[in-house]
Amino acid sequence: MNQKIGRALVVGAGISGIRASIDLAQMGYRVMLADQAPHMGGILSQLDYQFPTDRCGMCRMLPMMDRDAGIQTCLRKGLFHEKIDICLGTTLAAVEGEAGKFEVSLNQAPNPVDPGRCIGCGLCSQACPVEVPDAFNAGLTRRKAVYLPLPHNIPNTYTIDPAACTRCGACEPACPTGAINLAVMGRSAFRILVVDDESIIRNSLDAWLGEEEGYTVAMAASGPEALEALEKETFHLMLLDIKMPGMDGVEVLEKAKVLRPDLSVLMMTAYATVETAVGAMKIGAMDYLVKPFEPDDLMPKIAAVYEAFEKTRYRKETVGAIVLATGTTCFDPATGKNPMGYGLVPNVVTSLEFERMFSGTGPDGGQLLRPSDKRPVRRAAWIQCVGSRDLQSGADFCSTICCMFALKEAAVARQRIGSDFSATIIYMDMRTFGKSFERYGQTTVSPEGVDLVRGRVHSIAAAPDSNDVFIRWTETSGETREDRFDLVVLSVGQRPHPGTAKLVEALDIDADDFGFVTPVAFSETRTRREGIVAGGTLTGPTDIAESVIRASSAAVNASRFIHRAGGGLAEISSAEFSPAEKSTDDAETRDVSRQRPRILAVLCQCDNRGRGEKGLEALTAYLQRDPAVCRAVAMQRLCTAEGWQELVEMASDEFNRVLVVACPSFVYGHKTTDLANAWKLDPALIEPVAKDDRLNWDDPATVAVVMAGINRLKHASAERGPGIAVINRALVVGGGPAGMNAALAVADHGVKVTLVEAAEQLGGNLAWLHETIDGTPIAPYREEIVARVEAHPGIEVMTASRVVGAFGQAGHFISTIETEEKPAETVEHGAVILATGGQEAPTDAYGYGTSEAVVTQKELEIRIHENRLDTDGITSVVMIQCVGSREEPRNYCSRVCCPTALKQALWLKKRNPDLQVYILYRDMMTCGLSEAWYTEARKQGVLFFQYRPDRKPEVSTGTGEDSPVSVRLFDPILNVPVEIGADMLVLATGIAPHLPESLALAYGAQRDQDGFFQEADSKWRPVEALKAGVFGCGITLSPRSVAESVATAEAAAGRALAILTAKRLPTARTTAVVRHSLCTLCLRCIETCPYDARFLDDTGRRVEVNPIMCQGCGDCATVCPNKASIVEGFEHRSLFGAIDGAMATTP
């Protein structure tokens, strides 16, 4: 398979960076994924549970197509993909150039622990005398200076914290594989040679530069001694005295420059030789210092040379586009006034600390014990909006995640502990804004277990007689309540990553007042600088699903820039790639399918001190008794360049299968693929086995895994199906903002698109929307995007058309489209994107339809858009939120209603400041950056009244000439009934989807209970159907704004391009097949397959498997009554052979 020329840089290896990297890799690009942390995963690496499943699901982001390009393992443990180069401990130092050809400088901190040699034994950590708080466990536990960044990492390579390490050197001799070299770390890698005949000067400089500043310092008492040192070793700076007996400094300088032309030299001189020092600068010295001098005179000059030295170690790369995904951090409640007593009152923790407390890798092994006295937690309180929606802390925004975070934590804690646990959540607005969030919240809350209390906390204090926490708060009625709890959890908000400001300045992009990157209008990912896009929470706080969507949107926009520069247009043959860049499909492989197994068994011995050598010899001899094993050999340290080269040179036609027993660093990574390429064997014929280094070679457990590997290799097959030919055309159904943007994103990659719209014109809901909440007019945007679609040579627009039938699978669908007054057309396409949109939900509540004074938000927006609203003729407007929403049968938040109410209220106040606007709400859903408009509306005099679902407002129409509408409600704050006379009543009825069930079923997609597109996974695969090749975007997915709809459209396009940019989709090694001679056509496997990968052929006599859609889950094999359905690589003979091998007698 040929690969695309283009390369991309993704900065940030949290979930957004991982998603963007996988998307770009699946589109054929090579990706550099950089993160300044020593591990991947970001904040999500610390979270064991995510709602609504209340468990982890990151692995669902793994590629569903071309699965063999990576290792299908838990993403929390690591990402392994042949097109993704992961650079940890790396920051983006500089960017030059333009879109299509950026020259980037990456500052990759030297790693004192060689990940290729580290076997994760932990002996270094045991030897380390330094202990510091463990950031992974949010400071609740302590770790050593040399430590595992993540306890679940694969491979479990240790790293060293340079800020904590004292360079005592205890870890180096403790390492059995010689993986640690402290000399490369930080300033110790910068070598200084001090040349002076006076010992007091040498000793002083050694103390200043070595002991205090951490540089590596060597001494020379004379010129000849200095030159001898320069011949033997590399130095980066020489401090050279001018006046020395024998050979003076100037002569030493001249000879040193011959030996080391790049050496920086700083002359040291007395007053009498300043003129000589100036002369020395003319022949190569960088500067001089006059004796005597103080450290403050010397250190800036040393620092300047060190900084230049650091830049020489920068990694220089050329990339076509840059995706920024550096994410956010959690607010520290100890900063500022700290009204919640965090760090002062015992047993007050943050939401992230709580996550670690009930994690199995947390401080108490998953038991929920409070920090102060390890007593079991039975009563806990959550306090919302800590560091969010707080003007005093400079956070006039909603962090979006906190409400659902608290609900999930309370739900999981109650599940884990049982009915003995009770939770109280004290909140201002419960922002369950996602389409499934409201039902999750309603399911979680119960009077006996999880209680929601609307109020504001007044004070927190330690209970005088125990370690309990005493809280006093004020409810909406004004009543003050107080209670005591075992534990208080602060739901802390998000903050921009500390490095964002520096990144914004260096890249010349925009940021808002809070520090989040500002995208261009109607986009959530594109910055004003072409070629640089932002994904995840970098453009504003949001949750997992939206971060994943933004990441995919950023990836497809990055691909657009690369493609425009030629990187996506051209492909490069495998011969032009370096060996490290070749994929397994590019490499030439030997055909050994007709040969009997001839196995080379390689046993890697990392510890050369003789431990277990007798057992190694016995196991080697035992393996060679097997007729399939031609040779068993013990080798030293395959992790080294020498050991690896020795293994590569053993390549021979004598062997057609290779077993490598080594440490996890070999098994998990690119080594297996590299070895397959070097030996010209299919990777299926290379069997890596991870050995537990704590066990000897003759240990039964070691023998069992080795023999199981041998038996798997005996039955391994390199044969794979031919794959599926792809129709390189997309069908987009729906011509609103989502559909048009999806069509453009696909067509901009040179893939043809058919865009089907039921209406006579494109535009969808853009036709009646007036402006965004920040005042950006929508009409110019609609005109511009419609013109782009209609003028695009790669897009065929079919208006007044609809899909009446479809069948097919990923790579090849056939759809029938009817157009008014035209014959039906048949379109073949490789993927389909459903963007059928939605409309304002109908209602008959609150007198709608009985009075012209009662209108919906859409009707008011149209009046504003068409300039048909006389604001001078009205004195008061009432707006009621959540009309028919957040209750059955539309039990979801429509997300856009509250921002729309604020937008319309502010528009009315701007036109008529004396006009009184009242907004009646259940919970104001101004998530993310829209919170600032909530603040602005209150400043402008808009009045807000909160109502409860069990006491909804009552409306009377036509009751009086002065006020056509009368609205009555009970105000919980005043604790009295309120009646408002209004000239206009505006109802926020929410959004209903427009996805016909027949259309969804035609493509094998499903609708959820509310009629929206049912995604494969609400968090990790939010724009894909479970059936491959089918995608949804815009309001078809869920209610959302224009910019959010555009992001989903681009995300769906990017996921579709993973299919559409390929000529043929490869078959994965682990794929189900049918043995037709045994099949009785019971069809149980078709009914069972969760991926819709099985079907009856045209004759109806054979069950076929789409090898691209099949994910190798094995469900079909479990239900087949006569073993006709099997999974390649997991045939009975292979499985039983592995079991027999594992049960073999110990040698």
Secondary structure, DSSP 8 states (H G I E B T S, - for coil): --EES-EEEEE--SHHHHHHHHHHHHTT-EEEEEESSSSSSGGGGG---BTTTTB--GGGGS-SSSGGGB--S-TTT---BTTEEEEESEEEEEEEEETTEEEEEEEE---SB-TTT-----HHHHH---EEE-TTTTTSSEEESEE-S-TT-SS---EE-TTT------HHHH-TT--B-GGGSGGGGSEEEEE-S-HHHHHHHIIIIIIIT--EEEEESSHHHHHHHHHHS--SEEEEES--SSS-HHHHHHHHHHH-TT-EEEEEE-GGGHHHHHHHHHTT--EEEESS--HHHHHHHHHHHHHHHHHHT-EEEEESEEEE---EEE--TTSTT-TT-TTTSTTEEEHHHHHHHTSTTSTTTT--B-TTT--B--EEEEEEEESSSBGGGTB-S--SSHHHHHHHHHHHHHHHH-TT-EEEEEES-----STTHHHHHHHH-BTTTEEEEEEEEEEEEE-TTSS-EEEEEEETTS-EEEEEESEEEEEE-EEE-TTHHHHHHHHT--B-TTS-B---TT-SSB-SSTTEEE-GGGGS---HHHHHHHHHHHHHHHHHHHHHTTTTT-EE-GGGS-GGG--TTTS-----TTS---EEEEEEE--TT-TTHHHHHHHHHHHTTSTTEEEEEEEE-TTSHHHHHHHHHT--TT-SEEEEEE-HHHHSSSHHHHHHHHHT--GGGEEEEE--TTS-TTSHHHHHHHHHHHHHHHT--------EE---EEEEE--SHHHHHHHHHHHTTT-EEEEE-SSSSS-GGGGT--B-TT--BSHHHHHHHHHHHHH-TTEEEE-SEEEEEEEEETTEEEEEEEETTS--EEEEESEEEE---EEE----GGGBTTBTTEEEHHHHHHHHHTT---GGG-SEEEEE--SS-SBTTB-S--SSHHHHHHHHHHHHHHH-TT-EEEEEESS----GGGHHHHHHHHHTT-EEEE--GGG--EEEESS-SS-SEEEEEEETTTTEEEEEEESEEEE---EEE---HHHHHHTT--B-TTSSB--SBTTTBTTB-SSTTEEE-GGGTS---HHHHHHHHHHHHHHHHHHHT-SEE---SS-EEE-TTT-----HHHHH-TT--EEE-TTSS-EEE-TTT-----HHHHH-TTS-EEETT--HHHHHHHHHHHTS---
